[in-house]
Amino acid sequence: MADTPPSETPAAPARKGFRSSPLAKRLPLLVAVGLGVWLWQITGIPERELVIHPSGDGWRQARAVDFQVSGADGELIKREERFFGDTGAPPELTFKVDLPEGDFRAVFYVKLAGREQRQRVEERLSVGEERYIVRQVELPAATR
C-alpha cells in the first residue's frame, strides 16, 4: 500500500467570487456617491413653479413683462423678462424660481402697447411646502 501512487485528480478551476469582481470593488464608492447626491438634493432649496394667470382686458395689450422676486430683506432673488407679440400675453405664464419656505414679494412691470411707461403690479407670495404656486394677476385700470 505504501507503494501506491496518490490518485491524481485534476484541480478544480478557482471559482471567481463576488468579492473579486470589478463591481464589488467599486460598490462602496458608488453607494457613497449616490448617498451624497441624495443628501445634496434634499438639503437644497427646492425649485418652485410660479404660474400666473393674467386676467382682465389690459393683458391683451401687454408686449413685455419684467418679473422680479425679492425676499423680505429686499434682496433680488429672481428676475426674468418675457416678450409677447401683437396678441398680448398668453393665458398662462410659468416662472421657475428656487425659493425656500417663507414670504416673498413678486413684482411685474408690464409694458403695454403704445405706452412708454410700464405698469407695476405687486403680489405677496407666502411659500409653504407646495411645488406649484398659482396666482391670478389683474392689471390696474389704465390711466392716461
C-alpha positions as CSV (number, residue, x, y, z in Angstrom):
1,M,0.0,0.0,0.0
2,A,2.8,2.3,0.6
3,D,3.9,1.9,-3.0
4,T,0.6,3.0,-4.5
5,P,0.8,6.4,-6.2
6,P,-1.5,9.1,-4.9
7,S,-4.5,9.5,-7.1
8,E,-4.2,12.4,-9.3
9,T,-7.3,14.3,-9.7
10,P,-7.3,17.4,-11.8
11,A,-7.6,20.6,-9.7
12,A,-10.9,22.4,-10.0
13,P,-10.5,25.8,-11.6
14,A,-10.6,28.6,-9.0
15,R,-14.1,30.0,-8.7
16,K,-14.4,33.7,-9.1
17,G,-16.1,35.1,-6.0
18,F,-18.3,38.1,-5.8
19,R,-15.7,40.0,-3.8
20,S,-13.2,39.8,-6.6
21,S,-15.5,41.2,-9.3
22,P,-14.9,44.7,-10.5
23,L,-18.4,45.8,-9.5
24,A,-17.9,44.7,-5.9
25,K,-14.6,46.7,-5.7
26,R,-16.5,49.9,-6.9
27,L,-19.7,49.3,-5.0
28,P,-18.7,51.3,-1.8
29,L,-17.7,54.2,-4.0
30,L,-21.0,54.1,-6.0
31,V,-23.0,53.9,-2.7
32,A,-21.1,56.9,-1.3
33,V,-21.7,58.9,-4.4
34,G,-25.4,58.0,-4.5
35,L,-25.8,59.0,-0.9
36,G,-24.0,62.3,-1.5
37,V,-26.3,63.2,-4.4
38,W,-29.4,62.2,-2.4
39,L,-28.3,64.4,0.6
40,W,-27.5,67.3,-1.8
41,Q,-30.9,67.1,-3.3
42,I,-32.9,67.0,-0.1
43,T,-31.0,69.8,1.6
44,G,-31.0,72.2,-1.3
45,I,-33.5,75.0,-2.0
46,P,-36.5,73.4,-3.9
47,E,-37.4,74.7,-7.3
48,R,-41.0,76.1,-7.4
49,E,-43.1,76.9,-10.4
50,L,-44.9,80.2,-10.1
51,V,-47.9,80.0,-12.5
52,I,-49.5,83.3,-13.4
53,H,-53.0,83.6,-15.0
54,P,-53.3,87.1,-16.4
55,S,-56.9,88.3,-16.1
56,G,-58.5,91.4,-17.5
57,D,-58.5,93.2,-20.8
58,G,-55.3,95.0,-20.2
59,W,-53.2,91.9,-20.7
60,R,-54.2,91.8,-24.4
61,Q,-52.2,95.0,-24.9
62,A,-49.1,93.6,-23.0
63,R,-46.0,93.4,-25.1
64,A,-43.5,92.6,-22.3
65,V,-43.3,91.6,-18.7
66,D,-40.3,92.1,-16.4
67,F,-40.8,89.6,-13.5
68,Q,-38.9,90.1,-10.2
69,V,-39.0,88.2,-6.9
70,S,-37.3,89.6,-3.8
71,G,-37.0,88.4,-0.3
72,A,-38.2,90.0,2.9
73,D,-34.9,91.9,3.2
74,G,-35.4,93.3,-0.4
75,E,-32.7,91.2,-2.0
76,L,-33.5,90.3,-5.6
77,I,-33.8,86.5,-5.9
78,K,-35.0,86.1,-9.5
79,R,-35.5,88.4,-12.5
80,E,-36.8,87.3,-15.8
81,E,-38.2,89.2,-18.8
82,R,-40.7,87.9,-21.4
83,F,-41.8,89.4,-24.6
84,F,-45.1,88.9,-26.5
85,G,-46.4,89.6,-30.0
86,D,-49.4,91.6,-31.1
87,T,-51.8,89.2,-29.4
88,G,-50.7,90.1,-25.9
89,A,-49.8,87.9,-23.0
90,P,-50.6,84.1,-23.2
91,P,-53.3,82.7,-20.9
92,E,-50.7,81.3,-18.6
93,L,-47.1,82.4,-17.6
94,T,-44.8,80.0,-15.8
95,F,-41.7,81.0,-14.0
96,K,-39.3,78.6,-12.3
97,V,-37.8,80.0,-9.1
98,D,-35.6,78.5,-6.4
99,L,-37.5,79.5,-3.2
100,P,-37.3,78.2,0.3
101,E,-40.4,78.4,2.5
102,G,-41.2,81.9,3.6
103,D,-42.7,85.3,2.5
104,F,-41.6,87.0,-0.7
105,R,-42.7,89.8,-3.0
106,A,-43.2,89.4,-6.7
107,V,-43.3,92.5,-8.9
108,F,-44.4,92.5,-12.5
109,Y,-43.6,95.5,-14.7
110,V,-45.9,95.2,-17.7
111,K,-45.1,97.1,-21.0
112,L,-48.3,97.9,-22.8
113,A,-48.7,98.7,-26.5
114,G,-48.4,102.4,-27.3
115,R,-47.2,103.4,-23.8
116,E,-43.7,104.2,-22.7
117,Q,-44.2,103.7,-19.0
118,R,-44.6,100.2,-17.6
119,Q,-47.5,99.2,-15.3
120,R,-46.3,97.9,-11.9
121,V,-48.2,95.0,-10.3
122,E,-47.1,93.7,-6.9
123,E,-48.1,90.3,-5.4
124,R,-47.2,88.9,-2.0
125,L,-46.1,85.3,-2.0
126,S,-46.3,83.0,1.0
127,V,-44.4,79.8,0.1
128,G,-45.1,76.6,2.0
129,E,-44.3,73.1,1.0
130,E,-46.2,73.2,-2.3
131,R,-44.2,73.0,-5.5
132,Y,-46.7,75.0,-7.6
133,I,-47.8,78.5,-6.7
134,V,-50.7,79.7,-8.8
135,R,-51.8,83.3,-8.8
136,Q,-54.3,85.3,-10.9
137,V,-52.9,88.7,-11.6
138,E,-55.0,91.6,-12.9
139,L,-53.7,94.9,-14.3
140,P,-54.8,98.1,-12.6
141,A,-57.1,100.3,-14.5
142,A,-55.4,102.2,-17.3
143,T,-54.8,105.9,-16.6
144,R,-53.6,108.4,-19.1
